Every structure is written in structure tokens, then in C-alpha cells.
Amino acid sequence: RKGAYGPPIGKRCALLVDDLNAPVPERYGAQPPLELLRQYLGHGGWYDCHRDSIGFKTILDVLLVAAMGPTGGGRHPVSPRLVRHF
């Protein structure tokens, strides 16, 4: 599985993200940590821009589980672009 990352073949991984709505939105409303999760859910991985050649890193056999509380009190609204994947 060259260029693909994940647990050993035949295994699965569950990734829990607690307080999904904790990141503070930037000036224009973006929440960079959540945008990385959205890219993983929408495209199945990330682009690696820190190597000699830019390549797509595919993530396989990973289940993403997220938890969040109601908006308010330090919790911020989550983009519908991310929520649609759940």
C-alpha cells in the first residue's frame, strides 16, 4: 500500500475527536483543524506539501467518531461543510 496510511492490513482504527466545536473561528470564519478533518472525510486523505514532491496521502480503514456540545460557553458553530459528512 504505497502512499496509503492506516492500521495494519486486516485491522481497523477508530479515531475519537472530542469537543469538535472547540476551535475558535479565524477572522473570516475558518476553523483550520476542522478543515483538515473535512478534507479527510471528503477526499479520503491529505496532500503532503512538505516533501520534495507534492503527493496525496490516502488514509484507509479509519473510522472518525466526533462529539460536541451545544453552541455557547466557549463552543462555536461548526461548518455545515463538515457536518454533512456525519
Protein Blocks (a to p, Z undefined) as FASTA:
>chain_A
ZZiacddehiacddddehkllpccdfkopafklmmmmmmmmnopacdfkbmbdcddddeh
iacddddddeeehiacddfklmmmZZ
